[in-house]
Amino acid sequence: MGDDQYTDVRIPVYQSGKLVKTMSTADESQAPTLFSSFGYDSKGRIDKISYYEENQVSGYDSLVYDTKGQLAARYFFVIPAGKQTFENHYCQLYTWDQKGNIIQQENMGRVANNVAFALSSTVAFQYDDKLNSQKSIPGFGYITDLNAVNLSANNIVSEVITTANGANAISKSYAYNYNSKQYPAQITAKNSGTNEEVVTELTWE
């Protein structure tokens, strides 16, 4: 590896206690630019995330919640090449357990707005019993990315990605070393196919 490093800093902006947008910068010497903005439903939940390129909306996510207030579906809208309007060809459906963890994510796709979604792949998650430290940061998943890592109550120990035809399943495992405050100090991720390990060191302030 070379000496070049890339750091993307995401800056949340709040109004009256609500997350309204995030700013992003990859260079501390440059002013941050608008990365995303948030819309809310009548119950005060974020139901739309708009993404920006050069201060223009380049895409957005439409969010649907279940009766427990948990994220049930995320619909992705983009402008396809050669088109002028936003279309939705991809979505993710989430299944939660009683502990507040996403245990399954279904990735759905379609070729046009007027056809039904078809299952592309399924991701199954398993967890330990330790509290997910990222949940201690309000709205962290919306600031970074809406995924099981950021939204679940506990820490993922395994994930298995299975395609719709059942072939070529990919599995990963995660092992944690915790500090005295029960925050992960080290995470070891292992890919079952290659046995490659990636170790991440975490520092908490």
C-alpha positions in Angstrom: 0.0 0.0 0.0 1.1 3.6 -0.6 1.1 6.5 1.8 -2.1 8.0 0.4 -5.0 8.0 2.8 -8.6 8.9 2.2 -10.9 10.1 5.0 -14.5 11.0 4.5 -15.8 13.2 7.4 -19.6 13.3 7.8 -20.9 16.3 9.8 -24.5 16.1 11.1 -26.5 19.3 11.3 -29.5 19.6 13.7 -32.4 22.1 14.0 -34.6 22.0 17.0 -33.1 18.7 18.0 -33.9 17.1 14.6 -31.3 15.8 12.2 -31.9 17.9 9.0 -28.8 17.3 6.9 -25.2 16.1 6.8 -22.2 17.8 5.3 -19.2 15.9 3.9 -15.6 16.6 3.3 -12.5 14.6 2.3 -10.1 17.4 2.9 -9.9 19.5 6.1 -8.6 22.5 4.1 -11.8 22.6 2.0 -15.3 23.7 3.1 -17.7 20.8 3.6 -20.4 20.2 0.9 -24.0 19.1 1.3 -24.2 15.3 1.3 -27.7 14.5 2.4 -31.0 16.0 3.8 -33.8 14.4 5.7 -37.6 14.5 5.6 -39.9 13.4 8.4 -43.3 11.8 8.7 -46.2 12.8 11.0 -44.7 10.6 13.8 -41.4 12.4 13.7 -39.6 9.5 11.9 -37.2 10.0 9.0 -39.0 8.8 5.9 -36.9 10.3 3.2 -33.1 10.8 2.7 -32.0 12.9 -0.3 -28.4 12.6 -1.6 -26.6 15.5 -3.3 -24.0 16.0 -6.0 -22.9 19.7 -6.5 -26.0 20.8 -4.4 -28.4 18.9 -6.7 -30.4 15.9 -5.6 -28.8 12.9 -7.3 -31.0 10.2 -5.6 -33.1 9.6 -2.6 -34.3 6.8 -0.3 -37.9 6.3 0.8 -38.3 4.6 4.2 -41.2 2.5 5.5 -41.6 1.5 9.1 -43.5 -1.4 10.7 -46.1 -1.1 13.5 -43.3 -1.2 16.1 -41.5 1.8 14.5 -38.7 -0.3 13.1 -37.4 0.2 9.6 -39.2 -2.3 7.4 -38.2 -1.3 3.9 -35.8 1.1 2.1 -36.6 2.0 -1.5 -33.8 3.5 -3.6 -34.6 6.1 -6.3 -32.2 7.3 -9.0 -32.3 8.8 -12.4 -31.4 6.0 -14.9 -29.1 6.8 -17.8 -31.0 8.5 -20.6 -33.9 9.3 -18.3 -35.1 12.6 -16.8 -37.1 11.4 -13.8 -36.4 9.3 -10.7 -37.2 5.6 -10.8 -37.1 2.9 -8.2 -35.5 -0.4 -9.3 -34.1 -1.6 -6.0 -35.2 -2.0 -2.4 -34.3 -3.7 0.8 -36.7 -5.4 3.2 -35.8 -6.0 6.8 -36.8 -8.6 9.4 -36.2 -7.9 13.1 -36.0 -10.2 16.2 -37.4 -9.5 19.6 -34.1 -8.1 20.8 -34.0 -5.3 18.3 -31.7 -6.8 15.8 -32.1 -7.1 12.0 -31.8 -10.8 11.4 -32.6 -10.8 7.7 -32.2 -8.4 4.8 -33.9 -9.2 1.5 -32.4 -7.4 -1.6 -35.0 -6.9 -4.2 -34.7 -5.7 -7.8 -36.7 -5.0 -10.9 -35.9 -3.6 -14.4 -38.7 -1.0 -14.5 -41.1 0.8 -12.3 -44.2 -1.0 -13.7 -43.0 -4.6 -12.9 -42.9 -6.5 -9.7 -39.8 -6.8 -7.5 -37.9 -10.1 -7.6 -35.6 -11.4 -4.9 -31.9 -10.9 -5.8 -30.2 -12.1 -2.6 -30.8 -12.6 1.2 -28.5 -11.7 4.0 -28.9 -13.5 7.3 -27.3 -12.1 10.5 -26.4 -13.5 13.9 -25.4 -11.5 17.0 -23.7 -11.6 20.3 -25.3 -10.3 23.5 -23.2 -7.1 23.8 -24.7 -3.7 23.4 -24.0 -2.1 20.0 -21.9 0.9 20.9 -23.0 2.7 17.7 -26.5 2.8 19.1 -25.3 5.2 21.8 -25.0 7.9 19.1 -28.5 9.1 18.2 -29.3 8.8 14.5 -25.9 7.2 13.8 -27.4 4.9 11.1 -29.0 7.9 9.3 -25.7 9.9 9.4 -23.6 7.0 8.0 -25.6 4.3 6.4 -28.8 2.4 7.2 -27.6 -1.2 7.7 -27.7 -3.9 10.3 -24.4 -2.8 11.7 -25.7 0.6 12.6 -29.3 -0.1 13.4 -29.2 -3.3 15.5 -29.1 -3.5 19.3 -26.2 -6.0 19.5 -23.1 -6.7 17.5 -23.0 -8.9 14.4 -21.0 -12.1 14.7 -21.9 -13.6 11.4 -23.5 -12.8 8.1 -24.4 -15.1 5.2 -25.3 -13.7 1.8 -27.3 -16.2 -0.4 -28.3 -15.5 -3.9 -31.9 -16.1 -5.0 -30.9 -19.3 -6.8 -29.2 -20.6 -3.6 -25.7 -20.8 -5.2 -22.5 -19.2 -4.2 -23.3 -18.3 -0.6 -20.8 -15.9 1.0 -20.3 -15.9 4.7 -18.3 -13.6 7.0 -17.6 -13.9 10.8 -16.7 -11.2 13.3 -14.9 -11.5 16.6 -14.6 -8.7 19.1 -12.3 -7.7 21.9 -14.0 -5.4 24.3 -12.5 -2.7 26.5 -13.4 -2.1 30.2 -16.5 -0.1 29.1 -17.7 -3.0 27.0 -17.0 -1.1 23.8 -15.3 -3.0 20.9 -11.6 -2.2 21.0 -10.8 -4.6 18.1 -12.8 -6.4 15.5 -11.5 -9.3 13.4 -13.5 -10.0 10.3 -13.0 -13.3 8.5 -14.2 -14.3 5.0 -15.0 -18.0 5.0 -14.2 -18.4 1.3 -10.6 -17.0 1.4 -9.9 -17.2 5.2 -8.6 -13.7 4.8 -8.7 -11.7 8.1 -9.1 -8.0 8.5 -8.4 -6.5 11.9 -9.8 -3.1 12.8 -8.7 -1.2 15.9 -11.2 1.2 17.5 -10.6 4.1 19.8 -13.4 5.6 21.9 -13.4 9.1 23.4 
